[in-house]
Amino acid sequence: MQDVVQGTNRQPVLRVRAEVHGTNVYGRVHMGWLMGQIDLAGSAVAERLAGGQVTTVAINAFQFANPIQLGDFVSIYADKLRLGQKSVTLKITVETERMNGDILPVTELISTYVAIDTDGRSRLI
């Protein structure tokens, strides 16, 4: 799928439809639902880069530019900003596609993950 906003062939890490269980009574997505999707997408990329299990240690503040509505398709993109000895830092971008095809920015954030071993202790990447 082509990313219409960016004009590139960039692929989302995760693309999911906003359904009733993630929305409030007014048909808008709860931030908690979106945070779960963001963490799922970001940790998948971080695990690949770290070669194993990671844990989320930080997410910077972020603001919503547009709401996600019931029925929208939500696309989450992740770009590597930094690969350290024990951590991965990603820029995560979220867009929403309305039923009429309009693609709108939702938010951007920076998320940091630490590589961990089976005991939950940090490890080298």
Phi, psi and chi 1 to 4 in degrees:
 res  aa     phi    psi   chi1   chi2   chi3   chi4
   1 MET       -  135.8  162.2 -175.4  -71.4      -
   2 GLN   -84.8  137.1 -173.7  173.2   17.3      -
   3 ASP   -81.4  105.0  179.6   10.8      -      -
   4 VAL   -64.3  -39.6  178.0      -      -      -
   5 VAL   -66.1  -45.1  172.7      -      -      -
   6 GLN   -83.1  -23.2  -60.5  -68.6  -27.3      -
   7 GLY    73.2   26.4      -      -      -      -
   8 THR  -126.2  178.9   67.4      -      -      -
   9 ASN   -96.0   25.9  -71.4  -37.7      -      -
  10 ARG   -60.4  134.7 -172.8  171.5  175.4 -143.4
  11 GLN  -106.0  138.2  -65.6  -67.7  -47.9      -
  12 PRO   -70.9  149.7   22.7  -28.3      -      -
  13 VAL   -71.3  -37.1  175.5      -      -      -
  14 LEU  -142.8  136.5 -179.2   66.1      -      -
  15 ARG  -134.4  121.6 -175.4  167.2  162.5   83.9
  16 VAL  -141.3  151.6   63.1      -      -      -
  17 ARG   -94.5  136.3 -167.3  164.8 -164.4 -173.0
  18 ALA   -73.2  119.5      -      -      -      -
  19 GLU  -115.8  172.8  -64.4 -179.0  -11.0      -
  20 VAL   -54.2  -41.0  173.8      -      -      -
  21 HIS   -63.5  -17.0   67.0  -86.2      -      -
  22 GLY  -105.4    8.7      -      -      -      -
  23 THR  -118.2  163.8   61.3      -      -      -
  24 ASN   -89.4 -176.8   63.0   24.1      -      -
  25 VAL   -66.4  -13.0  -63.0      -      -      -
  26 TYR   -97.6    4.9  -57.7  104.2      -      -
  27 GLY    81.2   18.2      -      -      -      -
  28 ARG  -108.7  145.1  -67.4 -168.8  175.8  175.3
  29 VAL   -69.7  138.0  165.7      -      -      -
  30 HIS   -72.1  141.7  -71.0  -71.8      -      -
  31 MET   -59.8  -35.9 -161.5  -90.7  -56.8      -
  32 GLY   -61.7  -40.0      -      -      -      -
  33 TRP   -63.0  -45.9  177.2   85.0      -      -
  34 LEU   -63.9  -41.2 -179.1   58.0      -      -
  35 MET   -59.7  -39.8  -79.8  -56.6  -54.7      -
  36 GLY   -61.5  -42.2      -      -      -      -
  37 GLN   -66.7  -41.1  -57.4  -54.1  -51.3      -
  38 ILE   -62.0  -44.2  -71.2  169.3      -      -
  39 ASP   -66.8  -37.6 -160.3   39.6      -      -
  40 LEU   -61.7  -48.1 -177.4   65.4      -      -
  41 ALA   -66.8  -47.6      -      -      -      -
  42 GLY   -63.8  -41.9      -      -      -      -
  43 SER   -68.5  -31.3   63.0      -      -      -
  44 ALA   -63.0  -43.0      -      -      -      -
  45 VAL   -68.5  -44.8  172.1      -      -      -
  46 ALA   -61.9  -39.3      -      -      -      -
  47 GLU   -61.9  -41.5  -73.5  168.7   -6.1      -
  48 ARG   -63.0  -45.4  -91.0 -175.5  -90.6  155.5
  49 LEU   -68.2  -34.8  -68.2  169.0      -      -
  50 ALA   -87.7  -10.0      -      -      -      -
  51 GLY    70.1   33.7      -      -      -      -
  52 GLY   157.3 -163.1      -      -      -      -
  53 GLN   -63.1  142.1 -171.1  175.3   -0.2      -
  54 VAL  -134.5  165.4  -60.7      -      -      -
  55 THR  -133.3  144.3 -171.0      -      -      -
  56 THR   -75.5  128.0  -51.9      -      -      -
  57 VAL  -115.4  -18.9  -65.5      -      -      -
  58 ALA  -159.6  142.7      -      -      -      -
  59 ILE  -136.5  126.2  -66.2  177.1      -      -
  60 ASN   -73.4  170.5   74.2  -30.8      -      -
  61 ALA   -65.7  146.1      -      -      -      -
  62 PHE  -145.3  158.1   60.5   98.1      -      -
  63 GLN  -125.3  153.9  -64.4  178.3  -27.4      -
  64 PHE   -93.8  126.9  -66.9   98.7      -      -
  65 ALA   -85.6  -34.7      -      -      -      -
  66 ASN  -145.4  146.6  -70.3  -70.2      -      -
  67 PRO   -75.2  156.3   28.5  -34.3      -      -
  68 ILE   -99.1  129.9  -61.2  170.2      -      -
  69 GLN  -109.1  159.4  -60.8  172.6  -13.2      -
  70 LEU   -52.7  128.5 -179.4   62.8      -      -
  71 GLY    93.5  -14.9      -      -      -      -
  72 ASP   -65.0  151.2  -75.4    0.3      -      -
  73 PHE   -95.9  126.9  -77.3   95.9      -      -
  74 VAL  -104.0  124.9  178.6      -      -      -
  75 SER  -112.5  131.3  -64.5      -      -      -
  76 ILE  -119.4  124.9  -58.0  173.6      -      -
  77 TYR  -112.7  147.7  -58.7   88.1      -      -
  78 ALA  -135.0  128.9      -      -      -      -
  79 ASP  -120.5  134.1  -64.0  -59.9      -      -
  80 LYS   -70.4  125.7  178.1 -179.6   70.6  171.9
  81 LEU  -100.6  -37.7  -69.0 -179.8      -      -
  82 ARG  -154.5  136.7 -177.7  177.6  174.4  -83.5
  83 LEU  -121.1  106.6 -177.4   61.0      -      -
  84 GLY   -96.6 -168.2      -      -      -      -
  85 GLN   -68.8  -34.4  -70.7 -174.9  -17.3      -
  86 LYS  -129.6   -2.5  -65.1 -176.9  177.1 -175.4
  87 SER  -136.0  160.3   66.5      -      -      -
  88 VAL  -128.3  131.1  176.1      -      -      -
  89 THR  -117.0  129.1  -58.3      -      -      -
  90 LEU  -122.1  147.9  -56.9  174.3      -      -
  91 LYS   -98.2  121.9  175.7 -176.1  175.2 -174.8
  92 ILE  -112.0  129.7  -61.9  178.6      -      -
  93 THR  -120.0  135.9  -54.2      -      -      -
  94 VAL  -120.8  132.7 -178.8      -      -      -
  95 GLU  -126.7  156.3  -64.6  173.7  -13.9      -
  96 THR  -124.1  139.8 -169.9      -      -      -
  97 GLU  -112.0  117.1 -178.2  179.8  -14.5      -
  98 ARG   -72.4  166.0  -60.2  -81.7 -168.2 -114.8
  99 MET   -61.1  -26.1  -61.5  -69.2  -79.3      -
 100 ASN   -86.0    0.9   65.9    5.2      -      -
 101 GLY    97.4  -10.4      -      -      -      -
 102 ASP   -63.2  135.4  -71.1  -14.7      -      -
 103 ILE  -111.1  123.4  -62.5  174.3      -      -
 104 LEU  -123.8  143.2  -56.7  170.2      -      -
 105 PRO   -70.1  143.3   26.4  -31.8      -      -
 106 VAL  -110.2  -54.9  174.4      -      -      -
 107 THR  -165.4  164.1 -167.0      -      -      -
 108 GLU  -133.5  147.2  -72.0 -175.3  -11.1      -
 109 LEU  -153.6  164.5   59.2  102.6      -      -
 110 ILE  -111.3  129.6  -53.3  -60.9      -      -
 111 SER  -127.3  137.2 -173.0      -      -      -
 112 THR  -118.3  134.5  -57.1      -      -      -
 113 TYR  -123.1  142.6  -55.3   84.0      -      -
 114 VAL  -110.7  134.1  169.2      -      -      -
 115 ALA   -70.3  134.2      -      -      -      -
 116 ILE  -129.5  156.7   57.0  173.0      -      -
 117 ASP   -91.5 -174.3   62.3   20.2      -      -
 118 THR   -66.9  -17.7   55.2      -      -      -
 119 ASP   -92.7    1.1  -64.4  -38.5      -      -
 120 GLY    83.2   12.2      -      -      -      -
 121 ARG   -94.7  148.0  -69.3 -179.8  -68.6 -147.5
 122 SER   -60.9  149.5   64.3      -      -      -
 123 ARG  -140.4  163.4   63.3  169.7  174.0   83.7
 124 LEU   -74.6  148.2  -68.0  174.6      -      -
 125 ILE   -87.4      -  -66.3  176.1      -      -
